Amino acid sequence: MKERFKTLVFVVLLIGIFLLTGVTGCGGSKAPEEIRIGGKNFSEQFIMAEMLSILIEENTDLKTSVQTNLAANVIFNAIKSNQIDLYLEYTGTGLINLGMEPMSDPDQVYEIVKKEFDEQFNIKWMKPYGFNNTYAMVVTQETAKKYNLKTISDMAKVADELTLGCTYVFTERDDGYPGLSEYYDFEFKDVKGMDPALMYQALVQGSVDVISGFATEGRIAAFDLVILEDDKQFFPPYDATTIVRGEVLEKHPELEEVLNKLAGLIDDAKMAELNAAVDLDKREPKDVAREFLEEEGLI
């Protein structure tokens, strides 16, 4: 009986030691939590997603994963449904996601999306990073001269002779072609949806006459293209910054300070330069992002 009791005590002690060692071991080797970063489907988003990843990993104990090439509607639903934790968003896009009419005052738009996203989705907006990637109607020098185009109103007068090249999303958004054509009262002869990476080549090669570009696109200056003035101010401001799930900031409050290190640091010209490095010089987005952060002393 005594032998059985001793054996039982020994087994219990052994199990206790095993469990204690196991728990301690697990705690000591626990991997850092992963922050899931999303990105849309164009170069600026590729660069900024990598920049946020590097910034977080170099300034915190957190690890990150990056998933890009997500359409605008997909990425917004992804952050709302806890499939990603943060991504670079634009205030004008935020306004559209709220189902609101476009507004022209940048500060007003920022305050509205900041407040409404917090209240409706528990998603937090960081401070604006400094660049406004608004939509821009872009033509070649030849097309501008042929039709005497300086403004979108000028374009509207001859739109029935022109073919538009644009992203598939632009053909559906209220701040895209549907809203623009109604606001300026015109219809293009034809509309061709395409990947953002193909639009500029299509314009230069003459496959389309007009494209819906982005103001911070490096290829506009590189190809000597013309941005038509939005003379009736249809397009809202698209000031860029990171939006983050509230639960993530509650768990990792240090992220807010880290992400706000980019506040006011990147103007339109600098973003266009970074985009050109990827689109024209064919550099990797991650390398471009790291170089910028090193130059700014952020890593």
C-alpha positions as CSV (number, residue, x, y, z in Angstrom):
1,M,0.0,0.0,0.0
2,K,2.8,2.4,1.0
3,E,4.7,1.6,-2.2
4,R,1.6,2.4,-4.3
5,F,1.1,5.7,-2.4
6,K,4.8,6.6,-2.9
7,T,4.4,5.8,-6.6
8,L,1.3,8.0,-6.9
9,V,3.0,10.9,-5.1
10,F,6.0,10.6,-7.4
11,V,3.7,10.6,-10.5
12,V,1.8,13.6,-9.3
13,L,5.0,15.5,-8.6
14,L,6.4,14.5,-12.0
15,I,3.3,15.8,-13.7
16,G,3.4,19.0,-11.7
17,I,7.0,19.6,-12.7
18,F,6.2,18.9,-16.4
19,L,3.3,21.3,-16.4
20,L,5.3,24.0,-14.7
21,T,8.2,23.6,-17.1
22,G,5.8,23.5,-20.0
23,V,4.0,26.7,-19.0
24,T,7.2,28.5,-18.3
25,G,8.7,27.4,-21.6
26,C,5.7,28.4,-23.6
27,G,5.7,31.8,-22.0
28,G,9.3,32.4,-22.7
29,S,9.2,31.4,-26.3
30,K,5.8,32.9,-27.2
31,A,6.0,34.6,-30.6
32,P,5.2,38.3,-30.9
33,E,1.6,39.0,-32.0
34,E,1.2,39.7,-35.7
35,I,-0.3,42.9,-37.0
36,R,-2.1,42.3,-40.3
37,I,-1.5,45.1,-42.8
38,G,-3.7,45.5,-45.9
39,G,-3.0,47.4,-49.1
40,K,-5.0,48.3,-52.2
41,N,-4.0,47.4,-55.8
42,F,-1.6,50.1,-56.9
43,S,2.0,51.1,-56.3
44,E,1.4,53.8,-53.7
45,Q,-0.4,51.3,-51.6
46,F,2.3,48.7,-52.1
47,I,4.9,51.2,-50.9
48,M,2.9,52.4,-47.9
49,A,1.9,49.0,-46.7
50,E,5.6,48.0,-46.6
51,M,6.5,51.3,-45.0
52,L,3.9,50.7,-42.2
53,S,5.3,47.1,-41.8
54,I,8.9,48.2,-41.4
55,L,7.9,51.2,-39.2
56,I,6.0,48.9,-36.8
57,E,8.6,46.1,-36.7
58,E,11.5,48.5,-36.1
59,N,9.8,50.5,-33.4
60,T,7.9,47.8,-31.5
61,D,8.1,44.2,-30.5
62,L,5.3,43.3,-32.9
63,K,5.6,41.3,-36.1
64,T,3.6,42.1,-39.2
65,S,2.2,40.5,-42.3
66,V,1.3,42.3,-45.5
67,Q,-1.5,41.5,-47.9
68,T,-1.9,43.9,-50.9
69,N,-3.8,43.9,-54.2
70,L,-7.1,44.3,-52.4
71,A,-9.8,46.3,-54.2
72,A,-11.2,49.3,-52.3
73,N,-14.5,47.7,-51.3
74,V,-12.8,44.5,-50.4
75,I,-10.2,46.1,-48.1
76,F,-12.8,48.2,-46.2
77,N,-14.9,45.1,-45.6
78,A,-11.8,43.3,-44.5
79,I,-11.0,45.7,-41.7
80,K,-14.6,45.8,-40.6
81,S,-14.8,42.0,-40.4
82,N,-11.4,41.6,-38.5
83,Q,-9.6,40.1,-41.5
84,I,-6.9,42.8,-41.4
85,D,-5.9,45.3,-38.6
86,L,-4.9,48.4,-40.5
87,Y,-4.3,50.0,-43.9
88,L,-3.6,53.3,-45.6
89,E,-6.9,55.0,-46.4
90,Y,-7.9,58.3,-48.0
91,T,-10.4,60.8,-46.4
92,G,-12.4,61.1,-49.6
93,T,-12.8,57.4,-49.9
94,G,-13.8,57.3,-46.2
95,L,-16.6,59.8,-46.9
96,I,-17.9,57.6,-49.8
97,N,-17.8,54.5,-47.6
98,L,-20.1,56.4,-45.1
99,G,-22.5,57.1,-47.9
100,M,-22.0,60.9,-47.7
101,E,-21.9,63.4,-50.5
102,P,-18.4,64.7,-51.5
103,M,-17.1,67.8,-49.7
104,S,-14.3,70.1,-50.6
105,D,-12.9,71.2,-47.3
106,P,-10.0,68.9,-46.2
107,D,-10.2,69.6,-42.5
108,Q,-14.0,69.1,-42.4
109,V,-13.8,65.8,-44.3
110,Y,-11.1,64.5,-42.0
111,E,-13.0,65.4,-38.9
112,I,-16.2,63.8,-40.2
113,V,-14.6,60.5,-41.2
114,K,-12.6,60.4,-38.0
115,K,-15.7,60.8,-35.9
116,E,-18.0,58.6,-37.9
117,F,-15.6,55.7,-38.3
118,D,-14.9,55.7,-34.6
119,E,-18.6,55.7,-33.7
120,Q,-19.9,53.4,-36.4
121,F,-17.1,50.9,-36.8
122,N,-14.6,51.4,-33.9
123,I,-12.0,52.2,-36.5
124,K,-9.5,55.0,-35.7
125,W,-7.9,57.5,-38.1
126,M,-4.3,58.5,-37.5
127,K,-3.0,62.0,-38.3
128,P,-2.8,62.9,-42.0
129,Y,0.5,62.0,-43.6
130,G,0.7,65.1,-45.8
131,F,-0.2,63.9,-49.3
132,N,-3.6,64.2,-51.1
133,N,-4.0,61.5,-53.7
134,T,-7.1,62.9,-55.3
135,Y,-8.5,61.6,-58.6
136,A,-7.3,63.5,-61.6
137,M,-8.6,63.4,-65.2
138,V,-5.4,63.1,-67.3
139,V,-4.7,63.5,-71.0
140,T,-1.7,63.6,-73.3
141,Q,-0.3,66.9,-74.5
142,E,-1.5,66.1,-78.0
143,T,-5.1,65.5,-76.9
144,A,-5.1,68.7,-74.8
145,K,-3.9,70.7,-77.8
146,K,-6.3,69.0,-80.3
147,Y,-9.4,69.7,-78.2
148,N,-8.1,72.8,-76.3
149,L,-8.5,71.1,-73.0
150,K,-7.6,72.8,-69.7
151,T,-10.5,71.9,-67.4
152,I,-12.9,69.0,-66.9
153,S,-15.6,71.4,-68.2
154,D,-13.6,71.6,-71.5
155,M,-13.4,67.8,-71.6
156,A,-17.2,67.5,-71.0
157,K,-17.9,69.5,-74.2
158,V,-16.1,66.9,-76.3
159,A,-16.6,63.8,-74.1
160,D,-18.8,62.1,-76.7
161,E,-15.7,61.9,-79.0
162,L,-13.4,60.5,-76.3
163,T,-12.7,57.1,-74.7
164,L,-12.0,56.9,-70.9
165,G,-9.6,54.4,-69.4
166,C,-10.1,53.9,-65.7
167,T,-10.0,51.3,-62.9
168,Y,-13.0,49.1,-62.5
169,V,-13.8,50.6,-59.2
170,F,-13.9,54.1,-60.7
171,T,-16.7,53.0,-63.0
172,E,-18.9,52.2,-60.0
173,R,-18.0,54.7,-57.2
174,D,-20.1,57.8,-56.5
175,D,-16.9,59.8,-56.4
176,G,-15.9,58.2,-59.7
177,Y,-17.4,58.1,-63.2
178,P,-21.1,57.9,-62.2
179,G,-20.9,61.0,-60.0
180,L,-18.5,62.9,-62.3
181,S,-20.5,62.4,-65.4
182,E,-23.7,63.6,-63.7
183,Y,-22.0,66.5,-62.0
184,Y,-20.5,67.8,-65.2
185,D,-23.3,66.5,-67.4
186,F,-21.5,64.4,-70.0
187,E,-21.0,60.9,-71.3
188,F,-17.8,59.4,-72.8
189,K,-18.0,57.7,-76.2
190,D,-16.7,54.6,-74.5
191,V,-15.4,53.5,-71.0
192,K,-12.7,50.8,-70.6
193,G,-12.1,49.4,-67.2
194,M,-8.5,48.2,-66.6
195,D,-5.8,47.6,-64.0
196,P,-4.3,50.8,-62.6
197,A,-0.8,49.7,-63.9
198,L,-2.1,49.6,-67.5
199,M,-3.9,52.9,-67.6
200,Y,-0.9,55.2,-68.3
201,Q,0.5,52.9,-71.0
202,A,-2.9,52.8,-72.7
203,L,-3.1,56.6,-72.7
204,V,0.4,57.0,-74.1
205,Q,-0.2,54.4,-76.8
206,G,-3.5,56.0,-77.8
207,S,-5.8,53.1,-76.8
208,V,-7.8,55.6,-74.7
209,D,-8.0,59.4,-74.8
210,V,-8.5,60.2,-71.1
211,I,-7.7,58.3,-67.9
212,S,-8.7,58.7,-64.2
213,G,-5.3,59.1,-62.7
214,F,-4.1,59.9,-59.3
215,A,-2.5,63.3,-58.3
216,T,0.5,61.6,-56.7
217,E,1.2,59.4,-59.7
218,G,4.9,59.7,-60.7
219,R,4.1,58.8,-64.4
220,I,2.2,62.0,-64.9
221,A,5.3,64.1,-64.9
222,A,7.5,61.4,-66.4
223,F,5.2,61.1,-69.5
224,D,4.6,64.8,-69.7
225,L,0.9,64.4,-69.3
226,V,-1.7,67.0,-68.5
227,I,-4.0,67.1,-65.5
228,L,-7.3,68.8,-66.3
229,E,-8.4,71.3,-63.6
230,D,-11.4,70.1,-61.6
231,D,-12.9,73.6,-62.1
232,K,-16.3,72.8,-60.5
233,Q,-14.5,71.0,-57.6
234,F,-16.2,67.6,-57.8
235,F,-13.5,65.4,-56.4
236,P,-13.2,65.5,-52.6
237,P,-9.8,65.7,-50.8
238,Y,-8.1,62.3,-50.5
239,D,-5.7,63.0,-47.6
240,A,-3.9,59.8,-46.7
241,T,-3.3,58.2,-43.4
242,T,-3.6,54.9,-41.6
243,I,-6.8,53.6,-40.2
244,V,-6.7,51.0,-37.4
245,R,-9.1,48.7,-35.7
246,G,-9.9,50.1,-32.2
247,E,-9.4,46.7,-30.5
248,V,-5.9,46.6,-31.9
249,L,-5.0,50.1,-30.5
250,E,-6.5,49.2,-27.1
251,K,-4.3,46.1,-27.0
252,H,-1.2,47.8,-28.4
253,P,-1.5,51.6,-27.6
254,E,2.1,52.1,-28.7
255,L,1.0,51.7,-32.3
256,E,-0.7,55.1,-32.4
257,E,2.6,57.0,-31.7
258,V,4.5,54.9,-34.1
259,L,2.0,55.3,-37.0
260,N,1.8,59.0,-36.3
261,K,5.5,59.4,-36.9
262,L,4.6,59.8,-40.6
263,A,2.2,62.7,-39.9
264,G,2.8,65.7,-42.2
265,L,6.0,64.0,-43.5
266,I,5.1,63.1,-47.1
267,D,3.9,65.8,-49.5
268,D,2.4,65.2,-52.9
269,A,5.8,65.6,-54.6
270,K,7.6,63.2,-52.3
271,M,4.8,60.6,-52.8
272,A,5.0,61.0,-56.6
273,E,8.8,60.5,-56.3
274,L,8.4,57.3,-54.4
275,N,5.7,56.0,-56.8
276,A,8.0,56.8,-59.8
277,A,10.8,54.8,-58.1
278,V,8.5,51.7,-58.3
279,D,6.6,52.3,-61.5
280,L,9.4,53.8,-63.7
281,D,12.7,52.6,-62.0
282,K,11.2,49.2,-61.3
283,R,12.5,49.2,-57.7
284,E,10.9,47.0,-55.1
285,P,8.3,48.8,-52.9
286,K,9.9,47.4,-49.7
287,D,13.3,48.9,-50.7
288,V,11.8,52.3,-51.6
289,A,9.9,52.3,-48.3
290,R,12.9,51.4,-46.2
291,E,15.1,54.0,-47.9
292,F,12.6,56.7,-47.1
293,L,12.3,55.7,-43.5
294,E,16.1,55.7,-43.1
295,E,16.5,59.1,-44.8
296,E,13.9,60.5,-42.3
297,G,15.6,58.9,-39.3
298,L,12.5,56.8,-38.4
299,I,14.4,53.5,-38.3
